[in-house]
Amino acid sequence: MTKDEKPKPVVHSPPDDPLGIDPDKDFNAEARRIARDAIEGRHKEAVQAEAQAALRRWGMTSTRSADDPDPGERKS
């Protein structure tokens, strides 16, 4: 690089957030997409990570064992 050339700026992209709302899109459409994804069980890992992060921020921990029944499952 010569002294007349300016360095190119560094572009920082936000991480992919499947649970986020795209502010460039219609809010109501985005809310419906998020609700539909939740109902259909999409992005389970991202939902779990978000819930765990929230619990840590609030000073709480998840004490549910892998042997505990899923609270979302209905009993017959």
All heavy atoms as a GROMACS GRO file, in nm:
protein
  591
    1MET      N    1   0.085  -0.116   0.000
    1MET     CA    2   0.000   0.000   0.000
    1MET      C    3   0.091   0.123   0.000
    1MET      O    4   0.182   0.134   0.080
    1MET     CB    5  -0.091  -0.004   0.124
    1MET     CG    6  -0.176   0.116   0.137
    1MET     SD    7  -0.310   0.112   0.261
    1MET     CE    8  -0.258   0.003   0.388
    2THR      N    9   0.060   0.214  -0.089
    2THR     CA   10   0.137   0.338  -0.094
    2THR      C   11   0.080   0.436   0.006
    2THR      O   12  -0.029   0.416   0.060
    2THR     CB   13   0.132   0.398  -0.235
    2THR    OG1   14   0.000   0.439  -0.264
    2THR    CG2   15   0.182   0.300  -0.340
    3LYS      N   16   0.150   0.546   0.027
    3LYS     CA   17   0.102   0.642   0.126
    3LYS      C   18  -0.024   0.714   0.082
    3LYS      O   19  -0.097   0.769   0.163
    3LYS     CB   20   0.210   0.742   0.161
    3LYS     CG   21   0.249   0.836   0.050
    3LYS     CD   22   0.354   0.933   0.098
    3LYS     CE   23   0.385   1.033  -0.013
    3LYS     NZ   24   0.478   1.134   0.033
    4ASP      N   25  -0.057   0.712  -0.049
    4ASP     CA   26  -0.180   0.775  -0.099
    4ASP      C   27  -0.302   0.685  -0.087
    4ASP      O   28  -0.415   0.732  -0.095
    4ASP     CB   29  -0.163   0.818  -0.245
    4ASP     CG   30  -0.058   0.928  -0.260
    4ASP    OD1   31  -0.040   1.006  -0.164
    4ASP    OD2   32   0.006   0.935  -0.366
    5GLU      N   33  -0.278   0.556  -0.070
    5GLU     CA   34  -0.391   0.463  -0.059
    5GLU      C   35  -0.439   0.459   0.086
    5GLU      O   36  -0.360   0.454   0.179
    5GLU     CB   37  -0.349   0.322  -0.102
    5GLU     CG   38  -0.317   0.312  -0.249
    5GLU     CD   39  -0.270   0.172  -0.285
    5GLU    OE1   40  -0.276   0.081  -0.199
    5GLU    OE2   41  -0.225   0.154  -0.398
    6LYS      N   42  -0.568   0.461   0.099
    6LYS     CA   43  -0.627   0.450   0.233
    6LYS      C   44  -0.660   0.304   0.260
    6LYS      O   45  -0.702   0.232   0.170
    6LYS     CB   46  -0.755   0.533   0.242
    6LYS     CG   47  -0.732   0.682   0.234
    6LYS     CD   48  -0.861   0.756   0.250
    6LYS     CE   49  -0.838   0.906   0.241
    6LYS     NZ   50  -0.962   0.980   0.252
    7PRO      N   51  -0.645   0.260   0.384
    7PRO     CA   52  -0.682   0.121   0.415
    7PRO      C   53  -0.834   0.105   0.402
    7PRO      O   54  -0.911   0.197   0.429
    7PRO     CB   55  -0.636   0.102   0.559
    7PRO     CG   56  -0.624   0.240   0.615
    7PRO     CD   57  -0.594   0.332   0.500
    8LYS      N   58  -0.874  -0.012   0.361
    8LYS     CA   59  -1.017  -0.041   0.349
    8LYS      C   60  -1.075  -0.059   0.488
    8LYS      O   61  -1.012  -0.117   0.576
    8LYS     CB   62  -1.040  -0.166   0.265
    8LYS     CG   63  -1.002  -0.146   0.121
    8LYS     CD   64  -1.033  -0.269   0.039
    8LYS     CE   65  -0.994  -0.244  -0.105
    8LYS     NZ   66  -1.027  -0.358  -0.189
    9PRO      N   67  -1.197  -0.009   0.508
    9PRO     CA   68  -1.258  -0.025   0.641
    9PRO      C   69  -1.292  -0.172   0.667
    9PRO      O   70  -1.321  -0.248   0.575
    9PRO     CB   71  -1.384   0.059   0.632
    9PRO     CG   72  -1.414   0.070   0.487
    9PRO     CD   73  -1.282   0.063   0.415
   10VAL      N   74  -1.290  -0.208   0.792
   10VAL     CA   75  -1.327  -0.343   0.833
   10VAL      C   76  -1.478  -0.346   0.848
   10VAL      O   77  -1.538  -0.260   0.911
   10VAL     CB   78  -1.259  -0.380   0.966
   10VAL    CG1   79  -1.305  -0.516   1.014
   10VAL    CG2   80  -1.108  -0.375   0.951
   11VAL      N   81  -1.541  -0.446   0.788
   11VAL     CA   82  -1.686  -0.460   0.797
   11VAL      C   83  -1.717  -0.569   0.898
   11VAL      O   84  -1.671  -0.682   0.886
   11VAL     CB   85  -1.747  -0.495   0.659
   11VAL    CG1   86  -1.896  -0.517   0.672
   11VAL    CG2   87  -1.716  -0.386   0.558
   12HIS      N   88  -1.793  -0.533   0.999
   12HIS     CA   89  -1.835  -0.629   1.100
   12HIS      C   90  -1.980  -0.664   1.076
   12HIS      O   91  -2.067  -0.577   1.076
   12HIS     CB   92  -1.820  -0.570   1.241
   12HIS     CG   93  -1.677  -0.540   1.277
   12HIS    ND1   94  -1.591  -0.636   1.321
   12HIS    CD2   95  -1.607  -0.424   1.274
   12HIS    CE1   96  -1.473  -0.582   1.344
   12HIS    NE2   97  -1.481  -0.452   1.316
   13SER      N   98  -2.008  -0.791   1.055
   13SER     CA   99  -2.145  -0.837   1.036
   13SER      C  100  -2.196  -0.898   1.165
   13SER      O  101  -2.123  -0.969   1.233
   13SER     CB  102  -2.151  -0.942   0.925
   13SER     OG  103  -2.108  -0.886   0.803
   14PRO      N  104  -2.322  -0.871   1.198
   14PRO     CA  105  -2.375  -0.935   1.318
   14PRO      C  106  -2.388  -1.085   1.297
   14PRO      O  107  -2.403  -1.131   1.183
   14PRO     CB  108  -2.513  -0.870   1.334
   14PRO     CG  109  -2.549  -0.822   1.198
   14PRO     CD  110  -2.420  -0.790   1.128
   15PRO      N  111  -2.380  -1.162   1.405
   15PRO     CA  112  -2.395  -1.307   1.390
   15PRO      C  113  -2.536  -1.342   1.344
   15PRO      O  114  -2.631  -1.266   1.366
   15PRO     CB  115  -2.368  -1.360   1.531
   15PRO     CG  116  -2.394  -1.245   1.621
   15PRO     CD  117  -2.364  -1.120   1.543
   16ASP      N  118  -2.548  -1.456   1.279
   16ASP     CA  119  -2.679  -1.503   1.234
   16ASP      C  120  -2.768  -1.523   1.357
   16ASP      O  121  -2.728  -1.585   1.454
   16ASP     CB  122  -2.664  -1.634   1.158
   16ASP     CG  123  -2.795  -1.683   1.102
   16ASP    OD1  124  -2.877  -1.599   1.062
   16ASP    OD2  125  -2.815  -1.805   1.098
   17ASP      N  126  -2.888  -1.468   1.352
   17ASP     CA  127  -2.981  -1.478   1.465
   17ASP      C  128  -3.116  -1.526   1.413
   17ASP      O  129  -3.199  -1.446   1.372
   17ASP     CB  130  -2.996  -1.344   1.535
   17ASP     CG  131  -3.085  -1.351   1.659
   17ASP    OD1  132  -3.126  -1.463   1.697
   17ASP    OD2  133  -3.114  -1.246   1.716
   18PRO      N  134  -3.140  -1.659   1.413
   18PRO     CA  135  -3.266  -1.710   1.359
   18PRO      C  136  -3.387  -1.668   1.440
   18PRO      O  137  -3.499  -1.675   1.394
   18PRO     CB  138  -3.248  -1.862   1.363
   18PRO     CG  139  -3.146  -1.886   1.468
   18PRO     CD  140  -3.054  -1.765   1.464
   19LEU      N  141  -3.364  -1.618   1.562
   19LEU     CA  142  -3.476  -1.577   1.647
   19LEU      C  143  -3.503  -1.427   1.637
   19LEU      O  144  -3.599  -1.378   1.693
   19LEU     CB  145  -3.448  -1.612   1.793
   19LEU     CG  146  -3.416  -1.759   1.821
   19LEU    CD1  147  -3.387  -1.779   1.968
   19LEU    CD2  148  -3.526  -1.849   1.775
   20GLY      N  149  -3.418  -1.356   1.565
   20GLY     CA  150  -3.430  -1.211   1.559
   20GLY      C  151  -3.528  -1.162   1.454
   20GLY      O  152  -3.572  -1.234   1.366
   21ILE      N  153  -3.564  -1.035   1.468
   21ILE     CA  154  -3.654  -0.970   1.374
   21ILE      C  155  -3.569  -0.883   1.282
   21ILE      O  156  -3.486  -0.805   1.328
   21ILE     CB  157  -3.757  -0.883   1.448
   21ILE    CG1  158  -3.854  -0.973   1.525
   21ILE    CG2  159  -3.834  -0.793   1.352
   21ILE    CD1  160  -3.957  -0.899   1.606
   22ASP      N  161  -3.590  -0.895   1.152
   22ASP     CA  162  -3.520  -0.814   1.053
   22ASP      C  163  -3.590  -0.679   1.046
   22ASP      O  164  -3.705  -0.671   1.002
   22ASP     CB  165  -3.523  -0.883   0.916
   22ASP     CG  166  -3.439  -0.810   0.813
   22ASP    OD1  167  -3.409  -0.691   0.833
   22ASP    OD2  168  -3.406  -0.873   0.710
   23PRO      N  169  -3.525  -0.571   1.090
   23PRO     CA  170  -3.591  -0.440   1.092
   23PRO      C  171  -3.622  -0.386   0.952
   23PRO      O  172  -3.699  -0.292   0.939
   23PRO     CB  173  -3.492  -0.350   1.168
   23PRO     CG  174  -3.361  -0.417   1.150
   23PRO     CD  175  -3.388  -0.564   1.141
   24ASP      N  176  -3.562  -0.444   0.850
   24ASP     CA  177  -3.588  -0.399   0.713
   24ASP      C  178  -3.713  -0.465   0.654
   24ASP      O  179  -3.752  -0.432   0.542
   24ASP     CB  180  -3.468  -0.428   0.623
   24ASP     CG  181  -3.345  -0.348   0.665
   24ASP    OD1  182  -3.364  -0.236   0.717
   24ASP    OD2  183  -3.233  -0.397   0.647
   25LYS      N  184  -3.773  -0.557   0.727
   25LYS     CA  185  -3.893  -0.627   0.678
   25LYS      C  186  -4.014  -0.584   0.759
   25LYS      O  187  -4.001  -0.523   0.866
   25LYS     CB  188  -3.874  -0.778   0.689
   25LYS     CG  189  -3.766  -0.830   0.596
   25LYS     CD  190  -3.754  -0.980   0.604
   25LYS     CE  191  -3.645  -1.031   0.511
   25LYS     NZ  192  -3.624  -1.175   0.526
   26ASP      N  193  -4.131  -0.617   0.709
   26ASP     CA  194  -4.256  -0.585   0.777
   26ASP      C  195  -4.260  -0.652   0.914
   26ASP      O  196  -4.242  -0.774   0.925
   26ASP     CB  197  -4.373  -0.633   0.690
   26ASP     CG  198  -4.507  -0.611   0.758
   26ASP    OD1  199  -4.542  -0.495   0.784
   26ASP    OD2  200  -4.575  -0.713   0.786
   27PHE      N  201  -4.282  -0.573   1.019
   27PHE     CA  202  -4.280  -0.626   1.155
   27PHE      C  203  -4.382  -0.738   1.174
   27PHE      O  204  -4.352  -0.841   1.235
   27PHE     CB  205  -4.306  -0.514   1.257
   27PHE     CG  206  -4.312  -0.565   1.398
   27PHE    CD1  207  -4.196  -0.588   1.470
   27PHE    CD2  208  -4.433  -0.593   1.459
   27PHE    CE1  209  -4.200  -0.637   1.599
   27PHE    CE2  210  -4.439  -0.642   1.588
   27PHE     CZ  211  -4.322  -0.664   1.659
   28ASN      N  212  -4.506  -0.717   1.127
   28ASN     CA  213  -4.610  -0.818   1.146
   28ASN      C  214  -4.574  -0.949   1.077
   28ASN      O  215  -4.598  -1.057   1.132
   28ASN     CB  216  -4.745  -0.766   1.098
   28ASN     CG  217  -4.797  -0.656   1.187
   28ASN    OD1  218  -4.773  -0.654   1.307
   28ASN    ND2  219  -4.869  -0.561   1.129
   29ALA      N  220  -4.517  -0.940   0.958
   29ALA     CA  221  -4.474  -1.062   0.886
   29ALA      C  222  -4.363  -1.133   0.963
   29ALA      O  223  -4.362  -1.256   0.973
   29ALA     CB  224  -4.428  -1.027   0.746
   30GLU      N  225  -4.272  -1.056   1.019
   30GLU     CA  226  -4.163  -1.115   1.097
   30GLU      C  227  -4.217  -1.181   1.224
   30GLU      O  228  -4.174  -1.289   1.261
   30GLU     CB  229  -4.059  -1.008   1.133
   30GLU     CG  230  -3.970  -0.968   1.018
   30GLU     CD  231  -3.875  -1.078   0.980
   30GLU    OE1  232  -3.770  -1.093   1.044
   30GLU    OE2  233  -3.908  -1.151   0.884
   31ALA      N  234  -4.313  -1.116   1.290
   31ALA     CA  235  -4.373  -1.174   1.411
   31ALA      C  236  -4.444  -1.305   1.377
   31ALA      O  237  -4.433  -1.403   1.452
   31ALA     CB  238  -4.468  -1.076   1.475
   32ARG      N  239  -4.514  -1.308   1.264
   32ARG     CA  240  -4.581  -1.433   1.222
   32ARG      C  241  -4.478  -1.542   1.192
   32ARG      O  242  -4.498  -1.658   1.227
   32ARG     CB  243  -4.670  -1.407   1.101
   32ARG     CG  244  -4.799  -1.336   1.134
   32ARG     CD  245  -4.896  -1.334   1.017
   32ARG     NE  246  -4.843  -1.264   0.901
   32ARG     CZ  247  -4.852  -1.132   0.880
   32ARG    NH1  248  -4.914  -1.055   0.970
   32ARG    NH2  249  -4.803  -1.076   0.772
   33ARG      N  250  -4.367  -1.505   1.128
   33ARG     CA  251  -4.262  -1.603   1.097
   33ARG      C  252  -4.206  -1.662   1.226
   33ARG      O  253  -4.191  -1.784   1.238
   33ARG     CB  254  -4.149  -1.537   1.017
   33ARG     CG  255  -4.032  -1.632   0.990
   33ARG     CD  256  -3.912  -1.561   0.930
   33ARG     NE  257  -3.860  -1.452   1.011
   33ARG     CZ  258  -3.777  -1.467   1.115
   33ARG    NH1  259  -3.739  -1.588   1.153
   33ARG    NH2  260  -3.734  -1.363   1.182
   34ILE      N  261  -4.179  -1.577   1.323
   34ILE     CA  262  -4.123  -1.625   1.449
   34ILE      C  263  -4.222  -1.716   1.520
   34ILE      O  264  -4.186  -1.822   1.572
   34ILE     CB  265  -4.081  -1.506   1.538
   34ILE    CG1  266  -3.962  -1.436   1.475
   34ILE    CG2  267  -4.052  -1.550   1.680
   34ILE    CD1  268  -3.928  -1.302   1.538
   35ALA      N  269  -4.350  -1.678   1.522
   35ALA     CA  270  -4.453  -1.762   1.585
   35ALA      C  271  -4.466  -1.896   1.513
   35ALA      O  272  -4.473  -2.001   1.577
   35ALA     CB  273  -4.586  -1.688   1.586
   36ARG      N  274  -4.467  -1.892   1.380
   36ARG     CA  275  -4.479  -2.016   1.302
   36ARG      C  276  -4.358  -2.107   1.328
   36ARG      O  277  -4.373  -2.228   1.349
   36ARG     CB  278  -4.489  -1.982   1.153
   36ARG     CG  279  -4.512  -2.102   1.063
   36ARG     CD  280  -4.531  -2.062   0.916
   36ARG     NE  281  -4.422  -1.979   0.867
   36ARG     CZ  282  -4.432  -1.850   0.837
   36ARG    NH1  283  -4.545  -1.786   0.852
   36ARG    NH2  284  -4.328  -1.782   0.793
   37ASP      N  285  -4.239  -2.048   1.332
   37ASP     CA  286  -4.119  -2.127   1.360
   37ASP      C  287  -4.127  -2.192   1.497
   37ASP      O  288  -4.092  -2.310   1.515
   37ASP     CB  289  -3.993  -2.039   1.354
   37ASP     CG  290  -3.953  -2.002   1.212
   37ASP    OD1  291  -4.014  -2.055   1.115
   37ASP    OD2  292  -3.862  -1.918   1.198
   38ALA      N  293  -4.177  -2.119   1.596
   38ALA     CA  294  -4.189  -2.173   1.732
   38ALA      C  295  -4.289  -2.288   1.736
   38ALA      O  296  -4.262  -2.394   1.795
   38ALA     CB  297  -4.231  -2.063   1.829
   39ILE      N  298  -4.403  -2.270   1.672
   39ILE     CA  299  -4.507  -2.374   1.670
   39ILE      C  300  -4.456  -2.499   1.601
   39ILE      O  301  -4.483  -2.611   1.645
   39ILE     CB  302  -4.635  -2.321   1.603
   39ILE    CG1  303  -4.699  -2.215   1.693
   39ILE    CG2  304  -4.733  -2.434   1.572
   39ILE    CD1  305  -4.808  -2.134   1.626
   40GLU      N  306  -4.378  -2.481   1.494
   40GLU     CA  307  -4.327  -2.595   1.418
   40GLU      C  308  -4.200  -2.654   1.479
   40GLU      O  309  -4.148  -2.752   1.428
   40GLU     CB  310  -4.304  -2.552   1.273
   40GLU     CG  311  -4.435  -2.519   1.202
   40GLU     CD  312  -4.415  -2.463   1.062
   40GLU    OE1  313  -4.298  -2.446   1.018
   40GLU    OE2  314  -4.516  -2.435   0.996
   41GLY      N  315  -4.150  -2.594   1.587
   41GLY     CA  316  -4.032  -2.648   1.656
   41GLY      C  317  -3.900  -2.620   1.587
   41GLY      O  318  -3.802  -2.691   1.611
   42ARG      N  319  -3.895  -2.517   1.505
   42ARG     CA  320  -3.769  -2.483   1.437
   42ARG      C  321  -3.675  -2.412   1.535
   42ARG      O  322  -3.718  -2.352   1.631
   42ARG     CB  323  -3.796  -2.392   1.318
   42ARG     CG  324  -3.870  -2.460   1.208
   42ARG     CD  325  -3.876  -2.370   1.086
   42ARG     NE  326  -3.959  -2.433   0.984
   42ARG     CZ  327  -4.048  -2.369   0.912
   42ARG    NH1  328  -4.066  -2.240   0.928
   42ARG    NH2  329  -4.118  -2.433   0.823
   43HIS      N  330  -3.547  -2.421   1.506
   43HIS     CA  331  -3.442  -2.348   1.580
   43HIS      C  332  -3.439  -2.385   1.728
   43HIS      O  333  -3.415  -2.301   1.814
   43HIS     CB  334  -3.459  -2.197   1.564
   43HIS     CG  335  -3.479  -2.151   1.424
   43HIS    ND1  336  -3.384  -2.170   1.326
   43HIS    CD2  337  -3.582  -2.088   1.365
   43HIS    CE1  338  -3.429  -2.120   1.213
   43HIS    NE2  339  -3.550  -2.070   1.233
   44LYS      N  340  -3.462  -2.512   1.760
   44LYS     CA  341  -3.464  -2.555   1.900
   44LYS      C  342  -3.334  -2.522   1.973
   44LYS      O  343  -3.336  -2.480   2.088
   44LYS     CB  344  -3.493  -2.705   1.910
   44LYS     CG  345  -3.636  -2.739   1.881
   44LYS     CD  346  -3.661  -2.888   1.901
   44LYS     CE  347  -3.806  -2.919   1.871
   44LYS     NZ  348  -3.839  -3.058   1.899
   45GLU      N  349  -3.220  -2.541   1.903
   45GLU     CA  350  -3.091  -2.514   1.968
   45GLU      C  351  -3.078  -2.366   2.001
   45GLU      O  352  -3.031  -2.329   2.108
   45GLU     CB  353  -2.976  -2.559   1.878
   45GLU     CG  354  -2.970  -2.709   1.854
   45GLU     CD  355  -3.063  -2.755   1.742
   45GLU    OE1  356  -3.114  -2.670   1.665
   45GLU    OE2  357  -3.087  -2.876   1.733
   46ALA      N  358  -3.120  -2.279   1.908
   46ALA     CA  359  -3.112  -2.134   1.932
   46ALA      C  360  -3.205  -2.093   2.045
   46ALA      O  361  -3.168  -2.008   2.128
   46ALA     CB  362  -3.144  -2.058   1.804
   47VAL      N  363  -3.324  -2.152   2.050
   47VAL     CA  364  -3.418  -2.121   2.157
   47VAL      C  365  -3.359  -2.164   2.291
   47VAL      O  366  -3.363  -2.088   2.389
   47VAL     CB  367  -3.554  -2.190   2.133
   47VAL    CG1  368  -3.643  -2.178   2.256
   47VAL    CG2  369  -3.623  -2.130   2.011
   48GLN      N  370  -3.302  -2.283   2.297
   48GLN     CA  371  -3.242  -2.332   2.421
   48GLN      C  372  -3.126  -2.243   2.464
   48GLN      O  373  -3.114  -2.209   2.582
   48GLN     CB  374  -3.194  -2.477   2.403
   48GLN     CG  375  -3.147  -2.542   2.531
   48GLN     CD  376  -3.257  -2.557   2.634
   48GLN    OE1  377  -3.374  -2.567   2.602
   48GLN    NE2  378  -3.219  -2.558   2.759
   49ALA      N  379  -3.041  -2.204   2.370
   49ALA     CA  380  -2.927  -2.117   2.403
   49ALA      C  381  -2.976  -1.982   2.455
   49ALA      O  382  -2.920  -1.927   2.551
   49ALA     CB  383  -2.838  -2.097   2.281
   50GLU      N  384  -3.080  -1.928   2.393
   50GLU     CA  385  -3.135  -1.798   2.437
   50GLU      C  386  -3.194  -1.810   2.577
   50GLU      O  387  -3.174  -1.723   2.662
   50GLU     CB  388  -3.243  -1.754   2.338
   50GLU     CG  389  -3.292  -1.615   2.360
   50GLU     CD  390  -3.198  -1.508   2.308
   50GLU    OE1  391  -3.113  -1.538   2.223
   50GLU    OE2  392  -3.213  -1.393   2.353
   51ALA      N  393  -3.266  -1.918   2.604
   51ALA     CA  394  -3.324  -1.939   2.736
   51ALA      C  395  -3.215  -1.955   2.842
   51ALA      O  396  -3.225  -1.897   2.952
   51ALA     CB  397  -3.416  -2.061   2.735
   52GLN      N  398  -3.112  -2.031   2.811
   52GLN     CA  399  -3.002  -2.050   2.906
   52GLN      C  400  -2.931  -1.917   2.934
   52GLN      O  401  -2.896  -1.888   3.048
   52GLN     CB  402  -2.902  -2.153   2.854
   52GLN     CG  403  -2.956  -2.295   2.850
   52GLN     CD  404  -2.995  -2.345   2.987
   52GLN    OE1  405  -2.929  -2.318   3.086
   52GLN    NE2  406  -3.105  -2.417   2.994
   53ALA      N  407  -2.910  -1.836   2.830
   53ALA     CA  408  -2.845  -1.705   2.848
   53ALA      C  409  -2.930  -1.615   2.936
   53ALA      O  410  -2.877  -1.544   3.023
   53ALA     CB  411  -2.819  -1.640   2.712
   54ALA      N  412  -3.061  -1.618   2.916
   54ALA     CA  413  -3.151  -1.536   2.998
   54ALA      C  414  -3.145  -1.581   3.144
   54ALA      O  415  -3.137  -1.497   3.235
   54ALA     CB  416  -3.294  -1.544   2.945
   55LEU      N  417  -3.148  -1.711   3.167
   55LEU     CA  418  -3.141  -1.762   3.303
   55LEU      C  419  -3.010  -1.720   3.371
   55LEU      O  420  -3.010  -1.682   3.489
   55LEU     CB  421  -3.154  -1.915   3.304
   55LEU     CG  422  -3.292  -1.970   3.269
   55LEU    CD1  423  -3.288  -2.121   3.256
   55LEU    CD2  424  -3.395  -1.927   3.373
   56ARG      N  425  -2.899  -1.725   3.295
   56ARG     CA  426  -2.771  -1.682   3.353
   56ARG      C  427  -2.774  -1.533   3.387
   56ARG      O  428  -2.728  -1.492   3.493
   56ARG     CB  429  -2.656  -1.711   3.256
   56ARG     CG  430  -2.612  -1.856   3.254
   56ARG     CD  431  -2.483  -1.875   3.179
   56ARG     NE  432  -2.488  -1.827   3.042
   56ARG     CZ  433  -2.531  -1.898   2.937
   56ARG    NH1  434  -2.574  -2.021   2.955
   56ARG    NH2  435  -2.532  -1.847   2.817
   57ARG      N  436  -2.830  -1.451   3.296
   57ARG     CA  437  -2.838  -1.306   3.323
   57ARG      C  438  -2.921  -1.278   3.448
   57ARG      O  439  -2.894  -1.183   3.521
   57ARG     CB  440  -2.900  -1.234   3.203
   57ARG     CG  441  -2.804  -1.207   3.090
   57ARG     CD  442  -2.862  -1.111   2.988
   57ARG     NE  443  -2.987  -1.154   2.929
   57ARG     CZ  444  -2.999  -1.232   2.823
   57ARG    NH1  445  -2.892  -1.279   2.763
   57ARG    NH2  446  -3.117  -1.265   2.776
   58TRP      N  447  -3.024  -1.357   3.471
   58TRP     CA  448  -3.113  -1.336   3.585
   58TRP      C  449  -3.062  -1.407   3.711
   58TRP      O  450  -3.131  -1.407   3.813
   58TRP     CB  451  -3.253  -1.384   3.552
   58TRP     CG  452  -3.315  -1.312   3.436
   58TRP    CD1  453  -3.290  -1.184   3.396
   58TRP    CD2  454  -3.411  -1.363   3.345
   58TRP    NE1  455  -3.365  -1.153   3.285
   58TRP    CE2  456  -3.440  -1.262   3.252
   58TRP    CE3  457  -3.475  -1.486   3.333
   58TRP    CZ2  458  -3.530  -1.278   3.148
   58TRP    CZ3  459  -3.566  -1.503   3.229
   58TRP    CH2  460  -3.593  -1.400   3.138
   59GLY      N  461  -2.944  -1.469   3.702
   59GLY     CA  462  -2.888  -1.537   3.818
   59GLY      C  463  -2.958  -1.668   3.849
   59GLY      O  464  -2.956  -1.713   3.963
   60MET      N  465  -3.022  -1.727   3.751
   60MET     CA  466  -3.094  -1.852   3.769
   60MET      C  467  -3.023  -1.962   3.691
   60MET      O  468  -2.946  -1.935   3.599
   60MET     CB  469  -3.238  -1.838   3.718
   60MET     CG  470  -3.314  -1.725   3.785
   60MET     SD  471  -3.468  -1.687   3.702
   60MET     CE  472  -3.568  -1.824   3.753
   61THR      N  473  -3.048  -2.084   3.727
   61THR     CA  474  -2.992  -2.196   3.650
   61THR      C  475  -3.103  -2.293   3.618
   61THR      O  476  -3.204  -2.302   3.688
   61THR     CB  477  -2.882  -2.270   3.730
   61THR    OG1  478  -2.939  -2.318   3.851
   61THR    CG2  479  -2.764  -2.180   3.758
   62SER      N  480  -3.082  -2.366   3.512
   62SER     CA  481  -3.178  -2.468   3.474
   62SER      C  482  -3.145  -2.595   3.550
   62SER      O  483  -3.034  -2.645   3.542
   62SER     CB  484  -3.169  -2.494   3.323
   62SER     OG  485  -3.252  -2.600   3.288
   63THR      N  486  -3.241  -2.646   3.625
   63THR     CA  487  -3.216  -2.766   3.705
   63THR      C  488  -3.286  -2.888   3.648
   63THR      O  489  -3.286  -2.993   3.708
   63THR     CB  490  -3.262  -2.744   3.851
   63THR    OG1  491  -3.401  -2.710   3.849
   63THR    CG2  492  -3.182  -2.634   3.918
   64ARG      N  493  -3.345  -2.874   3.530
   64ARG     CA  494  -3.417  -2.986   3.469
   64ARG      C  495  -3.319  -3.092   3.423
   64ARG      O  496  -3.225  -3.065   3.353
   64ARG     CB  497  -3.498  -2.934   3.350
   64ARG     CG  498  -3.584  -3.040   3.288
   64ARG     CD  499  -3.675  -2.977   3.182
   64ARG     NE  500  -3.732  -3.083   3.105
   64ARG     CZ  501  -3.694  -3.115   2.983
   64ARG    NH1  502  -3.601  -3.048   2.923
   64ARG    NH2  503  -3.749  -3.216   2.920
   65SER      N  504  -3.342  -3.213   3.466
   65SER     CA  505  -3.259  -3.326   3.429
   65SER      C  506  -3.303  -3.380   3.294
   65SER      O  507  -3.417  -3.363   3.252
   65SER     CB  508  -3.272  -3.436   3.535
   65SER     OG  509  -3.226  -3.558   3.487
   66ALA      N  510  -3.212  -3.447   3.226
   66ALA     CA  511  -3.245  -3.509   3.098
   66ALA      C  512  -3.352  -3.616   3.116
   66ALA      O  513  -3.422  -3.650   3.021
   66ALA     CB  514  -3.120  -3.568   3.035
   67ASP      N  515  -3.366  -3.669   3.239
   67ASP     CA  516  -3.465  -3.772   3.266
   67ASP      C  517  -3.602  -3.714   3.297
   67ASP      O  518  -3.702  -3.786   3.300
   67ASP     CB  519  -3.421  -3.860   3.383
   67ASP     CG  520  -3.293  -3.935   3.354
   67ASP    OD1  521  -3.271  -3.969   3.236
   67ASP    OD2  522  -3.214  -3.958   3.447
   68ASP      N  523  -3.609  -3.583   3.322
   68ASP     CA  524  -3.738  -3.519   3.352
   68ASP      C  525  -3.824  -3.516   3.225
   68ASP      O  526  -3.772  -3.501   3.115
   68ASP     CB  527  -3.718  -3.375   3.399
   68ASP     CG  528  -3.654  -3.366   3.537
   68ASP    OD1  529  -3.657  -3.470   3.607
   68ASP    OD2  530  -3.602  -3.261   3.570
   69PRO      N  531  -3.954  -3.529   3.240
   69PRO     CA  532  -4.041  -3.521   3.123
   69PRO      C  533  -4.037  -3.381   3.064
   69PRO      O  534  -4.016  -3.283   3.135
   69PRO     CB  535  -4.178  -3.556   3.177
   69PRO     CG  536  -4.172  -3.530   3.323
   69PRO     CD  537  -4.029  -3.550   3.363
   70ASP      N  538  -4.055  -3.372   2.933
   70ASP     CA  539  -4.059  -3.244   2.864
   70ASP      C  540  -4.186  -3.174   2.907
   70ASP      O  541  -4.296  -3.227   2.890
   70ASP     CB  542  -4.057  -3.267   2.713
   70ASP     CG  543  -4.050  -3.138   2.635
   70ASP    OD1  544  -4.084  -3.031   2.690
   70ASP    OD2  545  -4.010  -3.144   2.518
   71PRO      N  546  -4.178  -3.052   2.964
   71PRO     CA  547  -4.299  -2.984   3.009
   71PRO      C  548  -4.392  -2.948   2.895
   71PRO      O  549  -4.511  -2.923   2.918
   71PRO     CB  550  -4.246  -2.858   3.080
   71PRO     CG  551  -4.108  -2.842   3.030
   71PRO     CD  552  -4.058  -2.976   2.991
   72GLY      N  553  -4.343  -2.951   2.773
   72GLY     CA  554  -4.428  -2.919   2.658
   72GLY      C  555  -4.508  -3.039   2.609
   72GLY      O  556  -4.601  -3.025   2.530
   73GLU      N  557  -4.473  -3.158   2.657
   73GLU     CA  558  -4.545  -3.278   2.613
   73GLU      C  559  -4.669  -3.296   2.700
   73GLU      O  560  -4.666  -3.281   2.821
   73GLU     CB  561  -4.456  -3.401   2.625
   73GLU     CG  562  -4.343  -3.403   2.526
   73GLU     CD  563  -4.257  -3.528   2.541
   73GLU    OE1  564  -4.290  -3.616   2.624
   73GLU    OE2  565  -4.156  -3.538   2.470
   74ARG      N  566  -4.777  -3.330   2.634
   74ARG     CA  567  -4.903  -3.353   2.708
   74ARG      C  568  -4.911  -3.498   2.751
   74ARG      O  569  -4.873  -3.588   2.679
   74ARG     CB  570  -5.021  -3.318   2.618
   74ARG     CG  571  -5.026  -3.172   2.586
   74ARG     CD  572  -5.156  -3.138   2.519
   74ARG     NE  573  -5.162  -2.995   2.498
   74ARG     CZ  574  -5.196  -2.938   2.386
   74ARG    NH1  575  -5.231  -3.010   2.283
   74ARG    NH2  576  -5.198  -2.808   2.374
   75LYS      N  577  -4.966  -3.516   2.869
   75LYS     CA  578  -4.987  -3.653   2.918
   75LYS      C  579  -5.115  -3.707   2.862
   75LYS      O  580  -5.213  -3.635   2.845
   75LYS     CB  581  -4.993  -3.654   3.071
   75LYS     CG  582  -4.862  -3.613   3.135
   75LYS     CD  583  -4.874  -3.616   3.284
   75LYS     CE  584  -4.743  -3.571   3.349
   75LYS     NZ  585  -4.751  -3.572   3.492
   76SER      N  586  -5.116  -3.836   2.832
   76SER     CA  587  -5.239  -3.898   2.778
   76SER      C  588  -5.328  -3.947   2.888
   76SER      O  589  -5.294  -3.985   2.991
   76SER     CB  590  -5.207  -4.015   2.689
   76SER     OG  591  -5.097  -3.994   2.611
   0.00000   0.00000   0.00000
